[in-house]
Amino acid sequence: MAERHSPLATHYARGLHGCPGEPGVRLLEVPELTLYQVATWPETLPQAGAFVAQCIGAGVAPASGETVIGTKGSALRVEPLKWWILDTPIPALPAETGATLDLSHSRSRIRVQGSEAATCLNRLAPIDLRDGSFAVGRVASSGIHHVGVTIWRSAAGYELFLPRGFALSLWEILTETAEQFGLEIT
C-alpha cells in the first residue's frame, strides 16, 4: 500500500491561537486514516449489513445515520446503501452483494473538541449539532463552504471527514472560525 502523506501537516502550527485563556476549541488531525466504503443494492442490504458487522466485530451493522463500534473497528452508515468502515482493513465483498472501496487516501480526518466545538461547527455547517439532535454515535453528510463533508459525533468529539483536495482550504476556514473561541491545535 502506498505511504499516506497528510495534506495538512506542513500547514499548521501546534499550540494556542486566537483568544487568550482556556481554549474553547481543540483541533487534531487524526493520522493514519484507514477508511473503507461498502456499498450495496436494496435487495442485498441484509447480506451487506452482516458483512459489515462481521468486519468490525459487532453483532449488527449500524442503521442510517448511526455508528456501531465493534471489537475490530467502527462502522458509520453514511447513506442508506453505504457504510464506512474505520480502523480496520476489510476483505472484498462478493460482487453479487455489493462493492468495497478503499477511501483511506481520499479523505482527511479532523477531530474537533472543546466546550465551543458545536458552536464553532454550526457557524460553518448547516446542521443542528446540539446534544438532543446530534448525540454521540450520530453521523451525517453536510457541507462547509459548498464542499461535501461527513460529520461523526464520536465519544472523543466531532470527527470531520474532508475530501483530501479541499482539506487545506477547509482547515484554514475551520481554524479562522475557531480562533474567536480560543483555539488549541494539538
Secondary structure, DSSP 8 states (H G I E B T S, - for coil): ------SSGGG---EEESSSSS-SEEEEEE-S--EEEEEE-GGGHHHHHHHHHHHHT-SS---TTBEEE-SS-EEEEEETTEEEEESS------TTTEEEEE-TTTEEEEEEESTTHHHHHHTTSSS--STTTS-TTBEEEEEETTEEEEEEEETTEEEEEEEGGGHHHHHHHHHHHHGGG-EEE-
